[in-house]
Amino acid sequence: MKLSTTIVSVTLTTTAAISLAGMPNAHTWPMEHIMVSMDNNQLHAHVNTNAANPIEMLRFAGETYDGNASALDDQYYSDQYGWVLDGIVDPGFGNSIWIETTSQSTGLSTYEGGRRMMIPMQTFDPIFATAGSDMNWQWNGMMTHNWYAAADLGDFEATYRIYIGDSNGDAITSFGEATVTLNFRSVPSPSGLALLSMGTFIATRRKRA
Ligand SMILES: [Cu+2]
């Protein structure tokens, strides 16, 4: 009984620590990096997920978020995917890496994120054609975890073209492009109360083990 009580209190503490007031939840999920590399002016992109192993998006009923982050209110969402450079990528002076959505499921929205430890500094601006925004997005090459969201349960995917472009986003054709597809599944999420009882359940199992 003592062990059980201890584990439940640890679960509660962890749950409290992952939420910043007024900000979406992020640290409950491990990072899933989309690795972008370049060799001989050819870009490559790799991710470990696929349609059978998608990133899950969760909804936290009753939560509301501050400022632009309110776009995630009442939506299933995740910031698990992060764009990360793998090795040295030199786009040339004045150029940068651009990422452009070439196809995506209806109902999938994206909002600009950043480093996971700095959520209050993120813009949450709509990107990748969300809310009439541009199809392409200029990536500064720093690890960036954008926010993906959907209003409904289901499977979603988004395919991107990754290219080197000038400051206007026009492609520099001497560089080879890469493509990558990201897969998502919105799933029913536990409420705070359900999280607590899940902790209790785990504790009970451990106690019996
Ligand atoms: Cu990351």
Boltz pocket constraint, residues with backbone or C-beta under 6 A from the ligand:
constraints:
  - pocket:
      binder: B
      contacts: [[A, 31], [A, 32], [A, 33], [A, 80], [A, 82], [A, 143], [A, 145]]
      max_distance: 6.0
